[in-house]
Amino acid sequence: MTSEDQLWEQNATWWQEGFTEGEDPEYEEQILPIVENILAGSQRVIDIGCGEGQLTRLLESLGSQPVGLDPTWAQIREANSRNENSNLVQAEAGYLPFANCCFDAALACLVFEHIEDLETSIREVARVLRPDGRFALLLNHPLLQTPGSGWVEDFEHNPVERYWRIGPYLMEQETIEEVEKGVFIPFVHRPLSRYINVLIENGLFLERMIEPIPPEGFRSQNPSYEAAAHIPRLLVLVTRKIKM
């Protein structure tokens, strides 16, 4: 087990308690509706990086036959307790234990910005998708996630002006970030073009890109969040597998 895997095992409770069961407004007001809109009607779906399974449960409620997959045993155990009827598998995104062309759709939500080997993982997604299958890739927006990005306050103006500083966006970087006191999570920053090109190289062509405004429930948590409503937090890439 790598040190990054160990961090996910250690901090699974942080995710389970803070981002599921209605605790997170971005999931409730934005991510769940977007996933439902994109994947409603899909039959056999693989939910890559399913965590404790809230999107797997959503897909089940829509009549799909999802398979939830996560590399973290702590998440799989919790998913088993919450998703009594789900098919759940412990495995890495880069080594999907399924036959070629066996899924109608694939989903990865806030997962691939934590995966080091992008090429292998995207290749595996393309392999298990049937021709014309859809892949929904949801990411923390690379502009937001670039190391060194954040607000800068210019006190020479009255009133004080605030600017969003973007870090070295074109430089790929792996970092360990303290997302909450004592909670450290691995991130891999890549520019948008990197994702798009690897998807295309594997026959997954972009159908739609979504950059939604942060939802009201999130913005209402803090005045600074409302001030940042014009900064994208989520990026959604909807692709379809073509015949190569």
C-alpha positions in Angstrom: 0.0 0.0 0.0 1.4 3.4 -1.0 1.6 6.3 1.4 -1.2 8.0 -0.6 -3.4 4.9 -0.1 -2.7 5.0 3.6 -3.9 8.6 3.8 -7.2 7.7 2.2 -7.6 4.7 4.6 -6.9 7.0 7.6 -9.2 9.8 6.5 -12.2 7.8 5.2 -14.3 9.0 8.1 -13.7 12.6 7.2 -15.3 12.0 3.8 -18.1 9.8 5.2 -19.2 12.3 7.8 -18.7 15.5 5.8 -19.8 14.8 2.3 -22.6 12.2 2.4 -26.1 11.7 3.8 -27.1 15.3 3.0 -24.1 16.9 4.8 -22.6 18.7 1.8 -24.7 21.2 -0.1 -22.5 20.9 -3.2 -23.4 17.3 -3.5 -27.0 17.7 -2.6 -27.8 20.8 -4.8 -25.4 20.3 -7.6 -23.5 17.0 -8.0 -26.4 14.6 -7.5 -28.7 16.5 -9.9 -25.9 16.7 -12.6 -25.2 13.0 -12.4 -28.9 12.2 -12.6 -29.3 14.4 -15.6 -26.3 12.8 -17.4 -26.7 9.1 -16.6 -30.5 8.7 -16.2 -31.5 5.8 -18.4 -28.1 4.1 -18.4 -28.3 0.4 -17.4 -25.0 -1.1 -16.3 -22.8 1.7 -14.8 -19.5 1.6 -13.1 -19.0 4.2 -10.3 -15.2 4.6 -10.0 -14.1 5.8 -6.7 -17.5 5.3 -5.2 -16.5 6.1 -1.6 -19.3 5.1 0.7 -21.6 4.8 -2.2 -24.0 7.8 -2.3 -23.8 8.1 -6.1 -24.1 4.3 -6.4 -27.3 4.6 -4.4 -28.5 7.4 -6.7 -27.9 5.3 -9.8 -29.9 2.4 -8.2 -32.8 4.7 -7.5 -32.8 5.7 -11.2 -33.2 2.0 -12.2 -29.5 1.4 -13.2 -27.5 -1.6 -12.3 -24.4 0.1 -10.9 -21.1 -1.4 -9.7 -19.3 0.7 -7.1 -15.6 0.5 -7.1 -13.1 2.0 -4.6 -9.5 1.2 -3.6 -10.1 2.0 0.0 -11.2 -0.8 2.3 -12.6 1.6 4.8 -14.9 3.1 2.1 -16.0 -0.4 0.8 -16.9 -1.5 4.3 -19.0 1.6 4.9 -20.6 1.3 1.5 -21.5 -2.3 2.2 -23.3 -1.2 5.4 -25.2 1.6 3.6 -25.8 0.0 0.3 -27.4 -3.3 1.1 -28.2 -4.2 -2.5 -25.2 -2.8 -4.2 -22.5 -4.6 -6.1 -19.2 -3.3 -4.6 -15.6 -4.1 -5.6 -12.3 -3.1 -4.0 -10.0 -2.3 -6.8 -7.9 0.5 -8.3 -9.1 2.6 -11.3 -6.0 1.6 -13.2 -6.8 -2.1 -13.0 -10.5 -2.6 -13.4 -11.4 -6.3 -12.9 -14.0 -6.4 -15.7 -14.3 -7.7 -19.2 -14.0 -5.4 -22.2 -17.1 -3.4 -23.3 -19.2 -4.6 -20.3 -20.6 -1.2 -19.1 -23.1 1.1 -20.7 -21.7 4.1 -18.8 -19.0 5.1 -16.3 -18.8 7.7 -13.6 -15.9 9.2 -11.7 -16.8 12.0 -9.3 -14.0 14.0 -7.6 -11.6 11.0 -8.1 -9.2 11.5 -11.0 -7.5 14.6 -9.4 -6.3 12.2 -6.8 -5.0 9.5 -9.3 -1.3 9.6 -10.2 -1.5 7.4 -13.4 -4.0 9.2 -15.5 -3.2 7.4 -18.8 -3.7 3.9 -17.4 -6.9 4.8 -15.6 -8.5 6.5 -18.6 -7.4 3.6 -20.8 -9.2 1.2 -18.4 -12.4 3.3 -18.5 -12.4 3.2 -22.3 -11.7 -0.6 -22.3 -14.7 -1.5 -20.1 -17.1 0.8 -21.9 -19.1 -0.5 -24.8 -19.0 1.5 -28.1 -21.2 4.6 -27.7 -21.0 4.3 -23.9 -20.8 7.5 -21.9 -18.2 8.6 -19.3 -19.1 11.4 -16.9 -15.9 12.8 -15.3 -16.4 15.3 -12.5 -13.4 17.1 -11.1 -12.4 19.8 -8.7 -11.9 22.6 -11.3 -8.2 22.8 -12.2 -8.2 26.6 -11.9 -9.4 26.2 -8.3 -7.2 23.3 -7.5 -3.9 24.7 -8.9 -1.4 24.8 -6.0 -0.8 28.4 -4.9 -4.2 29.7 -6.1 -6.3 31.8 -3.7 -7.6 35.2 -2.8 -5.3 38.3 -2.8 -6.5 41.4 -1.1 -5.4 44.8 -2.4 -5.5 47.2 0.5 -4.2 50.1 -1.6 -7.8 50.5 -3.0 -10.7 51.8 -1.0 -12.8 49.8 -0.7 -10.3 46.9 -0.6 -10.3 44.9 -3.8 -10.0 41.2 -3.9 -8.4 39.2 -6.8 -8.3 35.4 -7.5 -4.6 34.5 -7.9 -4.0 31.5 -10.1 -0.9 29.4 -9.3 1.4 27.7 -11.9 -1.6 26.3 -13.9 0.4 24.7 -16.7 2.7 22.8 -14.3 1.6 19.3 -13.3 2.1 18.9 -9.5 1.5 16.3 -6.9 0.8 17.6 -3.4 -0.4 16.5 -0.1 -2.9 19.1 1.2 -4.3 19.6 4.7 -8.0 20.0 3.8 -9.0 20.1 7.4 -7.0 20.3 10.6 -5.1 17.0 10.8 -6.6 15.6 7.5 -4.1 15.2 4.7 -5.3 14.3 1.2 -3.2 13.7 -2.0 -3.9 15.8 -5.0 -2.5 15.8 -8.6 -3.0 19.1 -10.4 -3.2 18.9 -14.2 -4.3 21.6 -16.7 -7.6 20.9 -18.5 -5.9 20.2 -21.8 -4.2 17.2 -20.2 -7.5 15.5 -19.3 -9.0 16.3 -22.7 -6.1 15.0 -24.7 -5.9 11.7 -22.8 -9.6 11.2 -23.1 -9.4 11.7 -26.9 -6.4 9.5 -27.3 -8.5 6.7 -25.8 -11.5 7.2 -28.0 -13.5 9.2 -25.4 -14.7 12.3 -27.2 -16.1 15.3 -25.5 -19.9 15.8 -25.8 -20.4 18.5 -23.3 -18.4 20.6 -20.7 -20.2 22.1 -17.7 -18.7 24.8 -15.3 -21.7 25.4 -12.9 -21.9 28.4 -10.5 -21.3 27.2 -6.9 -24.8 26.3 -5.5 -26.7 28.6 -3.2 -26.3 26.3 -0.2 -22.6 26.4 -0.4 -22.4 30.2 -1.1 -24.6 30.9 1.9 -22.2 29.3 4.3 -19.8 32.2 4.3 -19.8 35.7 2.8 -16.5 35.1 1.1 -18.0 32.1 -0.7 -20.7 34.4 -2.1 -18.0 36.8 -3.2 -16.3 33.9 -5.1 -19.4 32.9 -7.0 -17.7 33.7 -10.3 -14.9 31.3 -9.6 -15.6 27.7 -10.9 -15.3 25.0 -8.3 -16.6 22.0 -10.3 -15.7 20.9 -13.8 -17.9 18.2 -15.6 -16.7 16.5 -18.7 -19.2 14.3 -20.5 -17.6 12.0 -23.1 -18.8 9.2 -25.4 -16.7 6.3 -26.6 -16.4 6.1 -30.4 -15.3 3.1 -32.4 -11.6 3.2 -33.0 
